[in-house]
Amino acid sequence: MSPVYGPLILHLVVVSLIGVAMLLLGALFGRRSHNQVKQEPYESGIRPVTEAQRRFDVKFYLVAILFLVFDLEATFLYPWAVVYKKLGWFGFVEMLAFVLVLVTGYLYVVKKGALEWG
């Protein structure tokens, strides 16, 4: 073992021991009071009026997934724009094909009615 890593390893060991000691002391000496009030969900000082496990419509998840897909694919446009001049016409044609695939997918989604809430 290199002497360069000695202080780092010592630091990691000390930090790990402190963390384990805090968890053990809290488990051994901490107060435990389990009652109905403690088991209730609590947020912002307001008592819940409905069940926390409420069901959402599938359309919500579909729109969320479509947003993620199109948002992530839009992030590919930024690196292309940064090196646009270096890529020349080849890069332009490749990105045009990429955008056409995105637009085709978007039109398919709109035609299927995946973005309609009604």
Residue, then its C-alpha position, 0 to 999 in steps of 0.5 A: m500500500s502506498p503511503v500516499y493513501g494512508p491518510l485517506i484510508l485512516h479518514l475513511v475508517v474513522v468516519s465509518l466508525i463514527g457513523v456506525a457508533m452513532l447508529l448503534l447509540g441511537a438504536l440502543f438509547g433512543r426513545r421509542s414511542h409507537n402510537q397512532v399519532k406517530q404513525e400518521p403521515y404529516e406534511s406542512g402541519i396539515r392532516p391528510v384528508t385522503e388516502a396517500q396511495r391515490r391512483f392516477d390515470v394511465k394518461f398521466y404516466l404516458v404523458a410523463i414518459l413521452f415528455l422524458v423521451f422527447d426531452l432527452e432526445a432534445t438534449f442531443l441537439y446541443p452537442w450537435a450545435v456546438v460542433y456544427k461547423k466541424l461536421g459540415w454537411f454530413g452532420f447536418v444531414e444526420m441531424l436532419a434524419f434524427v429530427l425527422v425521426l423525432v417529428t415522425g414519432y411525435l406525429y404518431v403520438v398525436k395521431k394516436g391521441a396519447l396527449e389528449w386528456g378527454 
